[in-house]
């Protein structure tokens, strides 16, 4: 973007003089803009300014979800003279109005809207923005227990790839010397393939082990607050902790859909082929365009099962996530329940209890219908399988 020129001050009827709004994009960069000039394409537009009743209103159209806005003023524009007006407000992706009282006869005053820096994205993760989306069956599909519902999910981080066998082994080795003594060895076609043959219990304990290894706060606890390191108790999740965790079912589907509603697959289409994902081709699935009749992916049908592919072998969706369709199914946090789809829920986390935990994403051994973004699976949390692995999530605002 070309650097904007500094506009002339706006003259208000009350003899206020509104200086160019300055939006702090970082500690070292300040950009000036008029009331209608874009600051950062796709992220923020300069506020609309109105005098309504006894208030001066600044409307951000739209706000940046999860970012913090603070209105400030100065009577001189001299360094160190900016003062806060009210409290900071967190954007939610919709229009955001910040207000300060307006009175006639006030001497000239300059205003600026301060925008905090975005949260740093951990290496290997993508930031999934907050906001509503529609999770459901689509395109005339008739799945049971997946009615269209609108759900709001807070911003979070999602792993770009499924956890590999190499990463599993690295953390498992560290964990064995630090109290995590019953993590399964797990399986993997190769070090860069997804780990498989690990239970839901294994994944949450492994998440805690990696959190502690990396100096983060573990998410899962048992027995009134003890970090879950061994055993098969149902843990409590601390959703504000900054450690690694499993995504919820709603988080998983939002990340997989990349904000695209009404389509079957993560790349925003109703069809799929073997250039896009690793799944079992079937002539019984009308939207499978692979051209392979009733067989596994021809490139990865090597040796004995499982016929997984190296993580990241296929193109990413718009959020930068690979293999959210096919390769291995992925464990999620939620207990599976047929009736957990409720419209207008915010950050749903599934049933309170149950017998099965949710899996999502399809696999190398299942046909294309199971790789749709809406397809649901479940199994007991102690079960392991050649076609089931997981990917990591983290909360973005601990």
C-alpha positions as CSV (number, residue, x, y, z in Angstrom):
1,X,0.0,0.0,0.0
2,X,1.3,3.5,-0.8
3,X,1.9,5.6,2.3
4,X,-1.2,7.8,2.7
5,X,-0.9,11.5,2.8
6,X,-1.9,13.4,6.0
7,X,-5.3,15.0,5.4
8,X,-6.4,18.4,6.6
9,X,-8.2,18.4,10.0
10,X,-12.0,17.9,9.9
11,X,-13.9,20.9,11.3
12,X,-16.8,20.0,13.6
13,X,-19.9,22.2,14.1
14,X,-19.1,22.5,17.8
15,X,-15.7,24.2,17.1
16,X,-14.0,20.9,17.9
17,X,-11.3,20.3,15.5
18,X,-10.8,16.6,14.8
19,X,-7.2,15.8,13.8
20,X,-6.4,13.0,11.3
21,X,-7.1,9.8,13.2
22,X,-3.8,8.0,13.8
23,X,-3.9,4.2,14.1
24,X,-0.9,2.7,15.8
25,X,-0.1,-0.5,13.9
26,X,3.0,-1.3,15.9
27,X,5.3,0.2,18.4
28,X,7.3,2.0,15.7
29,X,4.8,2.8,12.9
30,X,1.9,5.2,12.9
31,X,-0.3,5.6,9.9
32,X,-2.5,8.7,9.4
33,X,-5.7,8.5,7.4
34,X,-8.9,10.4,6.7
35,X,-12.2,9.2,7.9
36,X,-12.8,6.9,4.9
37,X,-9.3,5.8,3.9
38,X,-8.4,2.1,4.3
39,X,-5.5,1.5,6.8
40,X,-4.8,-2.1,6.1
41,X,-6.6,-3.8,3.3
42,X,-8.8,-6.7,4.5
43,X,-8.2,-5.8,8.2
44,X,-9.4,-2.3,9.2
45,X,-11.0,0.8,7.7
46,X,-10.7,4.1,9.4
47,X,-13.6,5.0,11.7
48,X,-16.7,6.8,10.6
49,X,-17.1,9.9,12.8
50,X,-20.5,11.3,13.9
51,X,-21.9,13.6,16.5
52,X,-25.1,12.1,17.8
53,X,-26.9,13.8,20.7
54,X,-24.3,14.6,23.3
55,X,-21.7,12.1,22.0
56,X,-18.9,12.0,19.5
57,X,-19.0,8.4,18.0
58,X,-16.2,6.6,16.2
59,X,-17.4,3.6,14.3
60,X,-14.9,1.0,13.1
61,X,-16.4,-0.8,10.0
62,X,-15.7,-3.6,10.7
63,X,-13.6,-4.3,13.8
64,X,-10.8,-6.9,13.7
65,X,-11.9,-9.9,15.7
66,X,-9.9,-10.4,18.9
67,X,-8.0,-7.2,18.6
68,X,-8.1,-4.4,21.3
69,X,-9.1,-0.8,20.5
70,X,-8.5,2.2,22.7
71,X,-9.7,5.8,22.0
72,X,-7.2,8.5,23.0
73,X,-7.1,12.3,22.8
74,X,-4.5,15.1,22.9
75,X,-5.0,18.9,23.0
76,X,-1.5,19.6,21.6
77,X,-0.3,16.6,19.5
78,X,2.9,16.8,21.5
79,X,4.6,13.5,22.5
80,X,3.5,12.1,25.9
81,X,0.3,14.1,25.9
82,X,-2.1,11.4,24.7
83,X,-4.7,10.4,27.3
84,X,-7.1,7.4,27.3
85,X,-10.8,7.9,26.8
86,X,-12.7,5.1,28.5
87,X,-11.6,1.5,28.5
88,X,-10.2,-0.7,25.8
89,X,-12.8,-2.6,23.7
90,X,-12.2,-5.9,22.0
91,X,-13.4,-6.3,18.4
92,X,-15.7,-9.1,17.4
93,X,-15.6,-8.8,13.6
94,X,-18.7,-6.6,13.5
95,X,-19.0,-2.8,13.5
96,X,-17.6,-1.4,16.7
97,X,-18.6,2.0,18.2
98,X,-16.4,3.9,20.6
99,X,-18.0,7.0,22.2
100,X,-16.9,10.0,24.1
101,X,-19.1,12.9,25.4
102,X,-19.3,15.9,23.1
103,X,-19.9,19.4,24.4
104,X,-20.0,22.7,22.4
105,X,-17.3,25.2,23.1
106,X,-14.6,22.7,23.9
107,X,-11.2,23.9,22.6
108,X,-9.7,22.0,19.6
109,X,-8.9,18.4,20.4
110,X,-7.1,15.6,18.4
111,X,-8.2,12.0,18.6
112,X,-6.6,8.7,17.6
113,X,-7.7,5.1,17.8
114,X,-5.0,2.8,19.0
115,X,-5.0,-0.8,17.7
116,X,-3.0,-3.4,19.6
117,X,-0.6,-5.7,17.8
118,X,-2.1,-9.0,16.6
119,X,-1.2,-12.1,18.7
120,X,1.9,-13.8,17.5
121,X,1.1,-17.1,15.7
122,X,3.1,-20.0,17.0
123,X,5.3,-21.8,14.5
124,X,3.4,-24.5,12.7
125,X,0.0,-23.1,13.6
126,X,-2.6,-20.9,11.8
127,X,-4.8,-18.3,13.5
128,X,-8.4,-19.1,13.1
129,X,-10.4,-15.8,13.6
130,X,-13.4,-15.6,15.8
131,X,-17.0,-15.2,14.6
132,X,-20.0,-17.2,13.5
133,X,-20.2,-19.9,10.9
134,X,-22.6,-22.6,9.8
135,X,-21.7,-26.1,10.6
136,X,-23.8,-28.8,9.0
137,X,-24.5,-31.2,6.2
138,X,-24.7,-29.4,2.8
139,X,-25.4,-29.8,-0.9
140,X,-28.4,-32.1,-0.5
141,X,-26.6,-34.6,1.8
142,X,-28.8,-36.4,4.3
143,X,-26.5,-37.1,7.3
144,X,-28.4,-37.7,10.5
145,X,-27.6,-35.6,13.5
146,X,-25.9,-32.7,11.6
147,X,-28.7,-30.1,11.1
148,X,-27.6,-26.7,9.9
149,X,-26.7,-24.5,12.9
150,X,-25.0,-21.2,13.3
151,X,-22.2,-21.4,15.9
152,X,-19.8,-18.7,17.1
153,X,-16.2,-19.7,17.9
154,X,-13.6,-17.6,19.6
155,X,-10.2,-17.1,17.9
156,X,-7.8,-19.9,18.4
157,X,-4.7,-21.5,16.8
158,X,-4.9,-24.7,14.8
159,X,-2.0,-26.9,13.7
160,X,-1.3,-26.7,10.0
161,X,-0.5,-30.4,9.9
162,X,-1.5,-33.6,11.6
163,X,1.0,-34.6,14.3
164,X,3.7,-36.7,12.7
165,X,5.3,-39.9,14.1
166,X,8.6,-38.0,14.5
167,X,7.1,-35.3,16.7
168,X,5.1,-37.9,18.7
169,X,8.3,-39.9,19.3
170,X,10.2,-36.7,20.4
171,X,7.7,-35.7,22.9
172,X,7.0,-39.3,24.1
173,X,10.7,-39.7,24.8
174,X,10.8,-36.5,26.9
175,X,7.6,-37.5,28.7
176,X,8.9,-40.9,29.7
177,X,11.6,-39.1,31.9
178,X,9.1,-36.6,33.2
179,X,6.2,-38.7,34.6
180,X,4.4,-39.6,31.4
181,X,5.1,-43.3,31.6
182,X,2.2,-44.9,29.8
183,X,2.1,-43.2,26.4
184,X,1.7,-45.7,23.6
185,X,4.5,-46.0,21.1
186,X,2.0,-45.3,18.3
187,X,2.4,-46.2,14.7
188,X,3.6,-44.3,11.6
189,X,4.3,-45.3,8.0
190,X,7.4,-43.1,8.2
191,X,8.6,-40.2,10.4
192,X,6.9,-37.6,8.3
193,X,3.6,-39.4,8.1
194,X,0.8,-38.9,10.7
195,X,1.1,-40.9,13.9
196,X,-1.7,-43.4,14.3
197,X,-2.8,-46.2,16.7
198,X,-3.0,-43.8,19.6
199,X,-6.1,-43.4,21.9
200,X,-7.9,-40.3,22.8
201,X,-6.4,-40.6,26.3
202,X,-2.9,-40.8,24.8
203,X,-3.5,-37.6,22.8
204,X,-4.5,-35.5,25.8
205,X,-1.6,-36.8,27.9
206,X,0.8,-36.2,25.0
207,X,-0.6,-32.6,24.7
208,X,0.3,-32.0,28.4
209,X,3.7,-33.5,27.9
210,X,4.5,-31.2,25.0
211,X,3.1,-28.2,26.9
212,X,5.5,-28.8,29.8
213,X,8.4,-29.6,27.5
214,X,7.9,-26.2,25.8
215,X,7.3,-24.3,29.0
216,X,3.6,-23.8,28.6
217,X,0.7,-24.4,30.9
218,X,-0.9,-27.8,30.5
219,X,-4.6,-27.8,29.6
220,X,-5.8,-31.1,31.0
221,X,-6.0,-31.9,34.8
222,X,-7.5,-34.6,37.0
223,X,-8.1,-35.1,40.7
224,X,-8.8,-31.4,41.5
225,X,-6.1,-29.8,39.5
226,X,-3.3,-32.4,39.1
227,X,-1.7,-32.4,35.6
228,X,-2.9,-35.5,33.8
229,X,0.2,-37.5,33.0
230,X,-1.0,-41.1,33.2
231,X,-4.1,-43.2,33.4
232,X,-7.5,-43.1,31.7
233,X,-9.6,-40.7,33.8
234,X,-11.8,-38.1,32.1
235,X,-9.9,-34.8,32.5
236,X,-11.0,-31.3,33.0
237,X,-9.9,-28.8,30.4
238,X,-8.6,-25.3,31.3
239,X,-9.6,-23.4,28.2
240,X,-7.6,-20.3,29.1
241,X,-4.3,-22.2,29.4
242,X,-1.7,-21.5,26.7
243,X,-0.7,-25.1,26.3
244,X,-1.4,-27.6,23.5
245,X,-4.8,-29.3,23.3
246,X,-7.3,-31.0,21.0
247,X,-9.7,-28.8,19.1
248,X,-13.4,-28.9,19.9
249,X,-15.7,-30.3,17.2
250,X,-16.9,-26.8,16.3
251,X,-13.3,-25.4,16.2
252,X,-12.3,-28.3,13.9
253,X,-15.1,-27.7,11.5
254,X,-14.7,-24.0,11.4
255,X,-10.9,-24.4,10.7
256,X,-11.6,-27.1,8.0
257,X,-14.2,-25.0,6.2
258,X,-12.1,-21.8,6.0
259,X,-15.2,-19.7,6.4
260,X,-16.9,-21.4,3.4
261,X,-20.5,-22.5,4.2
262,X,-22.7,-24.6,2.0
263,X,-19.9,-26.7,0.4
264,X,-18.8,-30.3,1.1
265,X,-15.1,-29.9,1.1
266,X,-12.5,-27.7,2.7
267,X,-11.4,-26.0,-0.5
268,X,-14.9,-24.7,-1.1
269,X,-16.2,-27.2,-3.7
270,X,-18.8,-30.0,-3.7
271,X,-16.5,-32.5,-5.5
272,X,-13.1,-34.1,-4.7
273,X,-10.4,-36.1,-6.5
274,X,-7.1,-37.7,-5.6
275,X,-5.1,-34.6,-6.4
276,X,-6.7,-33.0,-3.4
277,X,-6.8,-35.7,-0.7
278,X,-5.8,-39.2,0.3
279,X,-9.0,-41.3,0.6
280,X,-10.5,-44.5,-0.8
281,X,-12.1,-44.0,-4.2
282,X,-15.5,-45.4,-4.7
283,X,-17.8,-45.3,-7.7
284,X,-20.8,-45.2,-5.2
285,X,-19.9,-41.6,-4.4
286,X,-21.2,-39.4,-7.2
287,X,-19.0,-36.4,-6.3
288,X,-15.8,-38.4,-6.3
289,X,-14.0,-37.4,-9.5
290,X,-10.8,-39.4,-8.9
291,X,-11.4,-41.7,-11.8
292,X,-10.1,-44.6,-9.7
293,X,-12.7,-47.4,-9.2
294,X,-13.0,-48.8,-5.7
295,X,-9.4,-48.5,-4.6
296,X,-7.0,-46.7,-2.3
297,X,-4.9,-43.7,-3.5
298,X,-2.6,-45.1,-6.2
299,X,0.4,-43.0,-5.1
300,X,0.4,-44.2,-1.5
301,X,-0.7,-47.8,-1.8
302,X,2.8,-49.0,-0.9
303,X,3.7,-52.0,1.2
304,X,1.2,-52.9,3.9
305,X,-1.5,-50.8,5.5
306,X,-1.9,-48.1,6.6
307,X,-1.7,-46.2,3.2
308,X,-1.1,-42.8,4.8
309,X,0.7,-40.0,3.0
310,X,3.3,-37.6,4.3
311,X,1.7,-34.7,6.1
312,X,1.3,-31.7,3.8
313,X,1.3,-33.7,0.6
314,X,-1.8,-31.9,-0.6
315,X,-2.7,-28.3,-1.0
316,X,-3.8,-26.3,2.0
317,X,-7.2,-24.7,2.6
318,X,-7.5,-21.0,2.9
319,X,-6.4,-21.0,6.5
320,X,-3.2,-22.9,5.6
321,X,-4.3,-26.3,6.9
322,X,-3.4,-29.5,5.2
323,X,-5.1,-32.9,5.3
324,X,-8.4,-31.8,6.9
325,X,-9.9,-34.1,4.4
326,X,-8.5,-37.6,4.3
327,X,-5.2,-39.2,5.4
328,X,-6.2,-39.9,9.1
329,X,-9.2,-39.1,11.1
330,X,-8.5,-36.7,13.9
331,X,-9.5,-36.9,17.6
332,X,-11.5,-33.9,19.0
333,X,-12.2,-32.9,22.6
334,X,-16.0,-33.4,22.6
335,X,-18.0,-36.3,23.8
336,X,-20.1,-37.5,20.9
337,X,-23.9,-36.9,21.3
338,X,-26.5,-36.9,18.5
339,X,-28.2,-33.8,19.8
340,X,-25.3,-31.5,20.5
341,X,-25.9,-29.4,17.4
342,X,-27.6,-26.3,18.8
343,X,-28.0,-23.1,16.9
344,X,-26.6,-19.8,18.2
345,X,-24.2,-21.5,20.6
346,X,-20.9,-19.8,21.5
347,X,-17.8,-22.0,21.8
348,X,-19.8,-25.3,22.2
349,X,-17.7,-28.1,23.7
350,X,-20.1,-31.1,23.2
351,X,-22.0,-33.2,25.7
352,X,-21.0,-33.1,29.4
353,X,-20.4,-36.9,29.4
354,X,-20.8,-39.8,27.1
355,X,-19.2,-43.1,25.9
356,X,-17.5,-41.9,22.7
357,X,-15.3,-39.0,21.7
358,X,-15.6,-37.2,18.4
359,X,-13.4,-37.8,15.4
360,X,-13.3,-35.7,12.2
361,X,-11.7,-35.5,8.8
362,X,-12.0,-38.8,7.0
363,X,-9.1,-41.1,6.2
364,X,-7.0,-43.1,3.7
365,X,-9.3,-46.1,4.1
366,X,-12.7,-44.4,3.9
367,X,-14.6,-43.1,0.8
368,X,-15.0,-39.5,-0.1
369,X,-18.2,-39.0,1.8
370,X,-16.3,-39.4,5.1
371,X,-13.9,-36.6,4.1
372,X,-16.6,-33.9,3.9
373,X,-16.2,-31.1,6.4
374,X,-19.5,-32.0,8.0
375,X,-18.9,-35.8,8.4
376,X,-18.9,-36.9,12.0
377,X,-17.3,-40.0,13.6
378,X,-16.9,-41.3,17.1
379,X,-15.2,-44.0,19.1
380,X,-14.5,-44.9,22.7
381,X,-11.6,-42.9,24.1
382,X,-9.5,-46.0,24.7
383,X,-9.8,-47.2,21.1
384,X,-6.8,-47.2,18.7
385,X,-6.9,-47.5,14.9
386,X,-4.6,-47.5,11.9
387,X,-6.7,-44.7,10.5
388,X,-6.9,-42.3,13.5
389,X,-4.5,-39.6,14.5
390,X,-4.8,-36.0,15.6
391,X,-3.8,-32.4,15.2
392,X,-3.1,-29.7,17.8
393,X,-4.9,-26.6,18.8
394,X,-4.1,-23.7,21.2
395,X,-6.1,-21.0,22.7
396,X,-5.1,-17.6,21.3
397,X,-5.8,-15.4,24.3
398,X,-4.7,-17.2,27.5
